[in-house]
Amino acid sequence: MSLSASATLESPQRAPAQQQAPAPRADTPTAPNTIWYDGELIESGRPQASVHTHALHYGSGVFEGIRAYATKRGAAVFRLPEHLERMRKGAELLGMTFDVAEATGAVLATLRANRQGDAYIRPLAWYGDGSFGLDVAGHPQHLMVATSSTNVHLGGNRTRVSVSSWRRNPASALPPLKLCGAYVNSILAKREVKARGFDEAMFADDDGFVVECTGANLFIVRNGRVTAVEHRDALPGITRDTLIRLIGAESRPVSMEELRDADEVFACGTAAEVTSIHEIDGREYDPDSPVAREIAAVYARTVRGESAWSSGWLTEV
Ligand code: PMP
């Protein structure tokens, strides 16, 4: 398998075996791209992973989705330590050694090599070649960092969402971290609702509470009050945390009824940034979404180094 930097959380894809490579999609980087792979900067097309790669069979890996932005002071990575700390937790759970300082250096080196300002950054740590058993012992660990100039959005500013019939991985079975295998759950939900003509899926739980989207957290706005959806099975998103701090939003469980009664609903995540939701299963929300728009603008200023909060959250490349 050739590891490619083009697959994104929102659009997982691979070239089918024995077929001609598909024409590059609009979001596929075509420029020569350097990746960091086990300590070396190499061309992204070069690394080959064995078909015995443990992570390929069992999802025994952990990844991050991070963004760098072009700021007046040059390119800077938004909340890099927080992303790598979350990755470290996932790696630790899988029994991997994960050196945050090494990963930080790898991210910065890759961005410098690709001379990128705005970039999506994908670090991945995984178990490699070995026997077929589930035991990870004896499998080598790998770390890579790929970057892309792709802007990954949920579906533009008229995102149509549907509630999946699948439940989110319960935290009691799979902790809400960015473990590779856990994302099969997101893939199933996304496939289901896309087949019904929607852009994105959201999860609800058995008790009628909102969980999150497949790769983003949810907020509601009602009578001008902004609420971050809280759920134990949802990833504690770094963008969610950023917005709570920036605008002083409350965080609490939100029922599906409340979601339907909201004036505005928006999703947030590193890739999605702040994306207002136009429709959830036929319930349409204010297409102007004035509060979400204002919050998106505050977030944009912050990630680009133009707010009082920015300096503490940006790592210059
Ligand atoms: N939930 C899930 C399932 C995600 O994959 C992501 C993207 N990392 C998020 C929420 C948003 O998290 P963050 O703001 O840290 O990117």
Boltz pocket constraint, residues with backbone or C-beta under 6 A from the ligand:
constraints:
  - pocket:
      binder: B
      contacts: [[A, 9], [A, 65], [A, 212], [A, 213], [A, 214], [A, 215], [A, 216], [A, 217], [A, 234], [A, 235], [A, 236], [A, 237], [A, 238], [A, 239], [A, 240], [A, 268], [A, 269], [A, 270], [A, 271]]
      max_distance: 6.0
